């Protein structure tokens, strides 16, 4: 086996793509004080704020790198649905993005809750709500991807919900913390490597 070096200032992740080809049988909806609120006309600034709040611990950065117009074109597309997870007081604690731009498919573009909610069963509720919205007439495939920078339970969570892995890839990219896109303290589980060592 050979190791592939990753340069100083770069990160590498193994990305696993998973899919469902059949709508799962209905299951009881887990109870939660949370609800989904559809963003009919999401504004890029508000979207980026929630995206960062949910994703910074896992080094989500892709949407933060987009120029305003490019981001607005995606999140404003009528075939892309954005939801905020909110508590009883209306505080936004998570996000869901469903992408129907490919006919017959739904990609779960982003799915997550703030770190404080991890391990409390809210993820199962959010997935049940997600699948109820994703599986609509004309949809024959729902898919999602996760990577090794995500929560360590993410891959097994998706598999437990009925998704089947179908592809794997390695992604190498500049560390968004060193680019100033995310705070340096984001993703504490992934060490910052700024300079090569001899």
Secondary structure, 3 states (H helix, E strand, C coil): CCCCCCCCCEEEEEEEEEEECCCCCCCCCCCCCCEEEEECCCCHHHHHHHHHHHHHHHCCCHHHCCCHHHHHHHHCCCCEEEEEEECCCCCEEEEEEEECCCCCEEEEEEEEECHHHCCCCHHHHHHHHHHHHHCCCCCCEEEEEEECCCCCCHHHHHHHCCCEEEEEEEEEEECCCCCCCCCCCCCCCCCCCCCCCC
